[in-house]
Each structure stands twice: as structure tokens, then as C-alpha cells.
Amino acid sequence: RLLRGSAAAWERWVFHFAHLRQLPCLAPYIPTQAPQLKDTVYEVVLNAFLANAGDHARFLATVKAWPARLYSVPGLISAVRQRIATSSGGGDGGLSLVHGRQRSDL
């Protein structure tokens, strides 16, 4: 309510929270319509969750909650594949499912 539907204001705050590494606090409140933000904004959030192993459950929950039209699905799949390939210990860090698909389906 504070930002009153201003996409530009939302985008500024998302980047500010990203800079402070506080996106988990803001993500549940980021609008997905009215206003819809630039795809880059949603991708910043998802990539931040993907980069932090402690946020992988949050990553999956956010991917499931947000409509796929908000971000680049091929770009996200590529980022997940890269994260799995570079993760230490040989595990996938909980990333075996994206949009309900097994990792092998990607």
C-alpha cells in the first residue's frame, strides 16, 4: 500500500533490499500484477535465492508461487543447471524439482 502501485518504486526497493541481502524479507510482498515489474527484478530475487543454499526451499516456493510469465524460464533453468553443476558435495542442494519437474526433465 505504501508504494501505491508504482512499479518504479517497487523496483528501486527490490534492488535496495538485494544490496542489503534482505530479499527474503521483501519477496513475499513483491507484486506480480498491478503493478507487474520488469522481468529482471523477479530474476534478481530468484537468482539471489538460488545462490544461497539456505534459500533453496524459498527459491522453489517462489518459483511455484510466481507465474512463469514474470521471468525467463529458459534463463532460470540454465541458472539451476549451473548451480547444480557447481554445487559441492555432488548433491543438488534441494534443487531436484523446478516447476514440479525432476531435474532430469530439465
Summary of the structure (lengths in Angstrom):
residues: 106
radius of gyration: 14.0
end to end distance: 37.9
largest distance: 45.4
contacts: 266
relative contact order: 0.12
helix: 65%
strand: 4%
